[in-house]
Amino acid sequence: MLITFFGIIIFRVITLTQEDKKRKSEEKIEEIKEMGGITASCGKHKIYCLTIIGEIEGHNVLPEQSKTTKYEHVIPQLVSIEESNEIDGLLIILNTVGGDVEAGLAIAELISGMSKPTVTYVLGGGHSIGVPLAVAAKKSFIAPSATMTIHPVRMNGLVIGVPHMMNHFSRMQDRITDFVAKNSKLTKERFYELMMNTGELVTDVGSVLSGTQAVKEGLIDSLGSLSDVLNCLYDMIESENK
C-alpha cells in the first residue's frame, strides 16, 4: 500500500508539471497572437521581444486582411516593460512597410525615452515611418538582406490645396527629420537629400537603402544576425548591472 501511495503522488506531480508546462506554452502562444510579443526567460537574461510588423495602425482601423501593428497595444506594452522589475531588456524586431506617421513617431519617442537596454533589429524592411522606429533604441542592427525606404510624408484621401496644408506637411517632416538625426549618425542635410532623391524610385521620390548602405550612411549602427543582436543586448544589460 505504501508503494502504491507514493506511486500515486509521483504520478500526480508529473501530471501537474506537464499541465503547468502546457499552460505556460498556451499562454505564450496567446501573448504572441494578441500582442505580437513574448517574454524570453531561458537565456542569460530575461528580455522582452516586441515585433512591429506589417502596417502601423493609427487612429483609423485598417482592413482585416492587412497585417497590422496597433499602437494602442504597443504603447501600454512599452510602459509595462519599463516599469517591470523582471524584464532586463527590450528587443524590437522590425519588418514594416510604415503606416500612420503620428502613431509610429509616438512609439519611437517612447522607445527612445526608455531607461532599460533597448536594441532594434530590422529584418525584411524598415520603411517610411519604420525609419524613426529603427533608430529609436540605444543600439540598432539590420540584416544584410533588409532594406529601408526614406521618402517624404504623404497623405491619402481629401487634401485641401492651400499653403497651410503644405506648411503642415513640412512641419511634420521636420519632426521626423529631427528625430532621426538625433537618434542616429545621419545628419539632417543628408537625410533630406535621401528623402528628396528623384533618380531611384519609379513612381515616387526618395531612396531605398540596403542593409550595408544604411550602416554606411550612419542611419543604422551595425549589420548583424540574431545572435549578434542578443549578445549586444546581453552586454548592455551586464554593463548596466555592474
C-alpha positions in Angstrom: 0.0 0.0 0.0 2.9 2.3 0.8 4.5 1.8 -2.6 1.1 2.4 -4.3 0.5 5.6 -2.3 3.9 7.1 -3.2 3.4 6.0 -6.8 0.2 7.9 -7.0 1.9 11.0 -5.5 4.8 10.8 -8.1 2.3 10.3 -10.9 0.3 13.3 -9.7 3.4 15.5 -9.5 4.5 14.5 -13.1 0.9 15.2 -14.3 0.8 18.7 -12.7 4.3 19.5 -14.1 3.1 18.5 -17.6 -0.1 20.5 -17.2 1.8 23.5 -16.0 4.2 23.4 -19.0 1.3 23.1 -21.3 -0.5 26.0 -19.7 2.6 28.2 -19.9 3.1 27.2 -23.6 -0.5 28.2 -24.4 -0.1 31.5 -22.5 3.0 32.3 -24.6 1.2 31.5 -27.9 -1.7 33.6 -26.8 0.6 36.5 -25.9 2.2 36.3 -29.4 -1.2 36.2 -31.1 -2.7 39.1 -29.1 0.2 41.4 -28.5 2.9 40.5 -31.1 5.5 40.0 -28.3 6.9 37.4 -25.9 9.0 37.3 -22.7 12.1 35.2 -23.3 13.4 33.9 -20.0 15.6 30.9 -21.0 18.7 32.8 -21.9 21.3 34.7 -19.8 18.9 37.5 -19.0 15.1 38.0 -19.1 14.2 40.0 -22.2 11.0 41.1 -23.9 10.8 40.6 -27.7 8.4 43.0 -29.4 7.6 42.7 -33.1 6.5 45.7 -35.2 5.2 44.2 -38.5 3.1 45.0 -41.5 1.4 48.4 -41.4 1.4 50.6 -38.2 -2.3 51.3 -37.5 -3.1 54.7 -36.1 -6.5 56.4 -35.5 -8.2 54.6 -38.4 -8.8 50.8 -38.4 -7.2 49.1 -41.4 -8.9 46.3 -43.4 -8.9 42.8 -41.7 -6.8 41.3 -44.5 -3.9 43.7 -43.7 -1.1 42.7 -41.3 -1.0 45.5 -38.7 0.7 46.6 -35.5 -1.8 48.6 -33.4 -0.3 51.5 -31.5 -2.9 51.2 -28.7 -1.4 47.7 -28.0 2.3 48.7 -28.2 2.2 51.9 -26.0 0.9 50.1 -22.9 3.4 47.3 -23.5 6.3 49.7 -23.5 5.1 51.3 -20.3 4.7 47.9 -18.7 8.2 46.8 -19.8 9.8 50.0 -18.5 8.1 49.5 -15.1 8.7 45.8 -14.8 11.3 44.6 -12.3 11.5 41.2 -14.0 12.4 42.3 -17.6 16.1 43.2 -18.1 16.0 44.5 -21.7 13.9 45.0 -24.8 14.5 43.7 -28.3 12.3 45.3 -31.1 12.2 43.3 -34.3 11.0 45.4 -37.3 9.6 44.3 -40.6 7.2 47.1 -41.5 6.1 49.0 -44.6 5.4 52.1 -42.4 1.9 53.4 -41.7 0.4 56.1 -39.6 3.0 58.9 -39.0 1.9 60.2 -35.7 1.3 56.7 -34.2 4.7 55.5 -35.4 6.5 58.6 -34.2 4.7 58.3 -30.8 6.0 54.7 -30.4 9.5 55.8 -31.4 9.5 58.5 -28.8 8.6 56.1 -26.1 11.3 53.6 -27.1 14.0 56.4 -27.2 12.9 57.5 -23.7 13.3 54.2 -22.0 15.9 53.7 -19.4 16.3 49.9 -19.9 18.7 48.5 -22.5 17.0 48.5 -25.9 18.0 47.1 -29.3 16.2 47.3 -32.6 16.7 44.7 -35.4 15.5 45.4 -39.0 14.5 42.3 -40.8 13.0 42.4 -44.3 12.2 46.1 -44.3 12.0 49.1 -42.1 10.3 51.6 -44.5 8.7 55.0 -44.2 7.8 55.7 -40.5 9.7 52.5 -39.7 12.9 54.5 -40.1 12.4 56.5 -36.9 11.4 53.3 -35.1 14.6 51.6 -36.3 16.8 54.2 -34.8 14.9 54.8 -31.6 16.7 52.2 -29.5 20.1 52.6 -27.8 21.6 50.3 -30.4 20.3 49.4 -33.9 21.1 46.4 -36.2 20.0 45.5 -39.7 20.1 42.2 -41.6 22.3 42.4 -44.7 19.3 41.4 -46.9 16.9 44.0 -45.3 16.1 47.4 -46.9 14.9 50.8 -45.7 12.9 53.3 -47.8 13.2 57.0 -47.0 10.6 59.3 -48.6 8.6 62.5 -47.8 5.4 62.5 -45.8 2.3 61.8 -47.8 -1.4 61.6 -47.1 -4.3 59.6 -48.5 -7.8 61.0 -49.1 -9.0 64.5 -49.4 -6.3 67.2 -49.2 -7.1 70.9 -49.4 -4.7 72.5 -51.8 -3.8 75.6 -49.8 -0.4 76.8 -48.5 -1.4 75.9 -44.9 -1.6 72.3 -45.8 1.9 72.3 -47.4 3.2 74.1 -44.2 1.6 71.3 -42.1 3.4 68.6 -44.2 6.7 70.5 -43.9 6.4 70.7 -40.1 5.5 67.1 -39.8 8.5 66.2 -42.0 10.8 68.3 -39.8 9.7 66.4 -36.7 10.7 63.1 -38.3 14.0 64.5 -39.6 14.9 65.9 -36.2 14.1 62.6 -34.5 16.2 60.6 -37.0 19.2 63.0 -36.8 19.0 63.0 -33.0 18.9 59.2 -32.7 21.4 58.2 -35.5 24.7 59.4 -37.0 22.9 60.6 -40.2 22.8 64.4 -40.5 19.6 66.4 -41.3 21.0 67.5 -44.5 21.9 64.0 -45.7 18.5 62.7 -44.6 16.8 65.4 -46.7 18.9 64.5 -49.7 18.0 60.9 -49.5 14.3 61.8 -48.9 14.1 64.0 -52.0 16.1 61.8 -54.3 14.3 61.7 -57.8 16.6 59.2 -59.5 15.8 56.0 -57.8 12.1 55.3 -57.2 9.9 54.9 -60.3 6.7 56.4 -59.1 7.9 58.4 -56.1 10.8 60.5 -54.7 13.1 59.0 -52.1 15.8 56.4 -51.6 15.9 52.7 -50.9 18.9 51.7 -48.7 20.2 48.1 -48.4 21.5 46.9 -45.0 25.1 47.8 -45.9 24.1 51.2 -47.2 22.1 52.0 -44.1 25.1 51.3 -41.9 27.5 53.2 -44.3 25.2 56.3 -44.2 25.1 56.2 -40.4 21.4 55.5 -40.2 21.9 52.1 -38.5 24.7 51.2 -36.1 25.6 47.7 -37.4 25.0 44.8 -39.7 24.2 41.6 -37.8 22.4 38.4 -37.2 20.0 37.4 -34.4 22.9 36.1 -32.2 24.8 39.4 -32.7 21.7 41.3 -31.6 21.2 39.2 -28.5 24.9 39.3 -27.5 24.8 43.1 -27.8 21.7 43.3 -25.6 23.2 41.0 -23.0 26.4 43.1 -22.9 24.3 46.2 -22.4 22.4 44.6 -19.5 25.5 43.4 -17.8 27.2 46.7 -18.2 24.3 48.4 -16.6 24.2 45.9 -13.7 27.9 46.5 -12.8 
